[in-house]
């Protein structure tokens, strides 16, 4: 079963993703819109962000198991970029919640 808060956070990430970076303003607008309609999330948002990381790692593991080398390189870059931004995403959430 999916975690709705994790799905929301993933949607915010996808909405704000450019080719090789995140648009923090878009991320903030997405979260502000969500909070305006549904209210603050009940879960610890930093844990939600790490939950998203776990989903990405499971997908990465799948790519490795299938020896899908064409996509492993891109996924490695995506994982690093996401991990490097977790604190920024958390701080954005804290600033508006």
Secondary structure, 3 states (H helix, E strand, C coil): CCCHHHHHHHHHHHHHECCCCECHHHHHHHHHHHHHHHCCCCCCHHHHHHHHHHHHHHHHHHHHHCCCHHHHHHHHHHHHHHHHHHHHHHHHHHHHC
